[in-house]
Amino acid sequence: MSELLVDFITSLDGHASGEGWPGFWGLEGPEYLAWLGEQPEVTYLMGANTYRLMSGFAAGEVPEGQDEFRPEEEASVDELTQASKVVFSSSLDEPLTWANSTLVRDDAVEAVRAMKSSGSGLLSTIGSLSLCRSLLRAGLVDRFRVVMFPVITGATGQERIYDGYPDVALEMIEHRTFDGRIQLVEYKPSVLEHPPLSVPA
């Protein structure tokens, strides 16, 4: 059975990006980049908006406010191009132009449920906030990982991650600090129907 990881890179105040900021908020360091390079092979899951954005980067479209990609950003996009990707969308048309991408028009929750039961590898979301929220609500998420960068994007932050989320209890299974400033926290999530009557000791 496959394992599903929801994986976010955020500012401290929970934004997935910020207007005018470079990738990784320009704060990635050698320890963090080395850790990224050590990650196991995964199949990435995404929605149409993330596909359009990331496939555009892969085709050479530079993010607004930048003249060119930094080497770290180019390497990240190249790795995504080589990886297997499943795109859930009713608005995109086949064939998808980004290499190693498969379009699925069926209900994403049911499709991922089937992928988990029939597969054996690691599935991981990338971006796709509404997809992540739906998969979490459905109880399909095995691991919830957040890498927080040391910046608050109160004025320029975009894509508030946790809006519309249910209440979720989080059991920490890993934590780590990279380059003395970037914090990783990883949890096993449990969606709550109501606040707990008591807090675990």
Disulfide bonds with the S-S distance in Angstrom:
none
